[in-house]
Amino acid sequence: DAFAIYSGAGPLAVTLASFEATQQGEAVLVSWETVSELNNRGFNLYRSESAAAPQTLLGFTPSQGPGSAQGFAYSYLDAAAGAQPGQTWYYWLEDVDLNGATTLHGPVSVTFQTPTAITLAGMEAGGALAAAPGLPLWSVLLAAALSVALAARRRAQAR
């Protein structure tokens, strides 16, 4: 669902289609997509530990089409996020028009989750696996890892 930002003088620089933040390991991938970028110079991206207000300017991303009636996709990898499990980071996107006027969007947030890892402590052949001669060990390990990963995903989706 696209939403437009308006002032009394008419449309401002950007119509956003989406704006989101997702954990990528120890980093955060912030992505946004525009429907149109009328008179848009670019975007300032901010991060904060609080939903109250932006604290840190992460950088400026120039518009892919200043004055364009078409939209574009953008992303920023915040590799310096370094949050601890359970900590939440908030992100704001500020579009800057060609005259210097700004509009702030957000915040969007991401709460860091503990990474999941699979550790194999030992293995014994038995049951159905023992009855399958020639089955490579790597395929057994892969099947076990996939089973654990799928179970973890189901638990995460159930929350």
N, C-alpha and C positions, 0 to 999 in steps of 0.2 A: 504494500500500500504506500503510494507516494504521498508526501505531504509538502505543501508549499509554505514558505515563510513570507508574510506580507507586512508592509507598513502602510501608512496612509497614502504614500506617494506611489504605490504600486509594488510589483514584485521586487524582492531583493535578489541578491546574487544567485542563490542556489535553491533548487528543489531536490531534496534528498529522497532516495528510494529506500535506503537502509544505512544503518550505522551500528556496528557491533564489535565486541571484543571477545576473544577466545584464548584460552591458555594453550600454549605450544611448548610443552616441556617446562623449562624455567622462564620462558619469555611469554609475551602477550602479542597476539596478532590483532591489530586494530584494522578494520576494513570498513569502507563506506562506498556507496554507489549513488551517483546523482542521476536525476531524470533530465535536468537542464542546468546550465551554468551561465545565465545571463549576467554579463559584466563582472564575472568572477575572476579575481587575480589568483586566488589559491586558498589554502587552508592552514590554519595553525592547529596543532594537536597538543592537548594538555593532559597531564596525569595528576592524580591526587590520591591521598590515603583516606580522604573524607568525601562524602557526597555533597558537602556544603558549597565548595567552590574549587575551581582549578588552582593547582599550586605550581606545577612545573611545566614549562613550555618544552615539549619534546622536539619540535621542529616545524618548519614551514614546507608544505608540499604545493608546488605551483599547479595551477589548473592545466589540464590536458587540452582544454579548448575554451580559452577566455572568450566570453560573449556567445558561446555556442548554445543552440537550442537542443542539442543532443546531450546525453548523459555519458558518464565515464565511471570506471571502477578504480578504486585506490586502495592501497594497504600500507601499513607501517608495522614493522616488527620491533617491538619494544623489548630488546634483549637485555636492557638494564633493569627491568622490572624487579627481578630477584626477590619476589615475595616468599614468605614462609607459608606452609600449608595452613589454610583457614583464613589467611589475610585477603582482603578485597582491595583491588585497585579500581579507581574510577577514571573515566576518560571523557573529555569534552572535545568537540570539533567546532572550530570557529571559521566560518567562511569570511573572506575579506574581498570586498568588491573593488573595482578599479578606482573608485573615489576614496577608498580607505574605510568605508563603513563596514561594520562587522555584525555578524549574527552568530550567537553561541547555540550549539546543539548538544544535548546530552543532559546528564551523564549516562554512559553505558558502563557496566561494571563486569569484572571477572573476579571470582573467588578461587584462589589457588587450591587445587586438590593435591593430595599426596600421590606421587607417581606410583604406578603399580609395576611390579617386577615379578618375574617367574624364576624361581630358583629350583634346580633339580638337585636334591640331596642324595638320591640313590635310585636304582631301578632294578626291578626283578622281572623276568619273563614268567608268565603264568597264564592260565586260562586261555582265552581265545587267541591272544597274541602268540603264545607258545605253539599253538596249532597252526600258525602261519609261517612255515619255514621260508627263509629267504627274504622276509620283510626287513628292509633296512632300518637300523636303529634311528636314523634321522627322521624317518617318516612317523615312527612311534612318538618321538619327542615333539614333532610338529603337531601331530594330532592332539597330544596332551596340552600343548601350549595354546592351541586354538580353542580347545574346550574350556580352559581356564579363562581366556580372554573373553569368550562369548558369555560366560557366566558373570564375569565382572561387568560387562556392558549391560546385561539384563538387570543386574542389581542397580546400576547407576540410572537406568531409564525408569526403574520402578519408583525412584525417589521423587 
